[in-house]
Structure formats: C-alpha cells, structure tokens
C-alpha cells in the first residue's frame, strides 16, 4: 500500500506548480512583447508591459483554478451512495 499524502504536501506541490507556471508564462509574455515591440511597434514599451501582464494574468487564473479544486469525496462518505440501502 502507498502512504497517504498529507494536505501540507499537496498544498506545497500546488504552490510550486503555481510559481513555476507564473515564471514560465510571464517570461513567455515578456518575450512575445519584446519581439512584437521590435518588429511591429517601432520599439515602443507598451507591448512589453502588455505581454508581461497577459502572462501574469494567465498564470494567476491557472493558479486560482488549481487551488480551488477539491479532492474527490471518498465513496464511503458520498451522499449518493445507495449500496447499503434497500
């Protein structure tokens, strides 16, 4: 049998995923902003900040969704369980 995972370990894992996701997505947004600024907008600063903002916003939305998920209810505690009722 496998050892049960504590809630602290689960929360730490979710935060690690959130922080790494924030770093990757904000870096990608910043890179896309720099490239679009250099190619299309004559080196204006607003595409860089816009790309960074989009990356951070996407990371925030993903992290919010990940932290709001709840583990499934065990079958023994489910209110829809009809096995023992006749």
N, C-alpha and C positions, 0 to 999 in steps of 0.2 A: 504494500500500500504506500501511497505517496503521503508525505507530510503536508498537512493543511497550511495554506499561506495566510499569514496574518494580515489584518487590514492595513497596518502601517506599511508593510512591504508592498501591498497593492497600491496604496496612495503614493508612496515614493516612486514606484515604477511609472505611474501615470504622470507625475510631475516631471520625471526625467524625460519621458516622451514629449511632454508639452514644451519643455525648454529646448530640447534639441530640434523639435519641429519649428519653434519660433526662430531659432538661429538660422536654420536652413531656408525657411520661407522668406524671412526678412532679407537674407543675403541674395536670394534669387530676385526678389522685388527690387532691391537696390541695383543689382546688375542689369536688370531689364531697364530700369530708369536711366542708368548711365549710358547704356547703348542707345536707347531711344533719344536721349538728350544729345548725344554726339552726332547721331545720324539725321534725325528729323527736326530737332528744335533749336539748332544753332547754339548748342551748349548752354541752354537755359537750366536753371536749378530746379524748377518745379517738377519736371518728370522724375528726377532722382528722389525727391521727397515723396512724391506721389507713389512711386514704386515701392519705397520703403513702407509707406503707410498701408498700401494694399497687402504687402507681405505680412506685416504685423497684425492687421485686421483678420486675415485668413487664419493665421496661427492662433489668434485669440478665439475665433469661432470654433476651430477644431478642438482646442483645449477645453473650451466650455462644454462642448458636446461630450468629450471624453470623460470629464469629471462629473457630469450629470448622469452617466449611465450607472445603473444599479446592477449588482449581480443577480442572476435568476433566483427565484424563490425555490427552495428545495421541495421536491414532490410531496414530502410528508406534511409540509406546512401550507401547501396550496389550498385555498378555499374551494377550488373547483374539483377537488379530489372526491370521487364517488365510489372508490373501491370498497370501503368498509361500510357503506350504507346500502341497505336492502329494503 
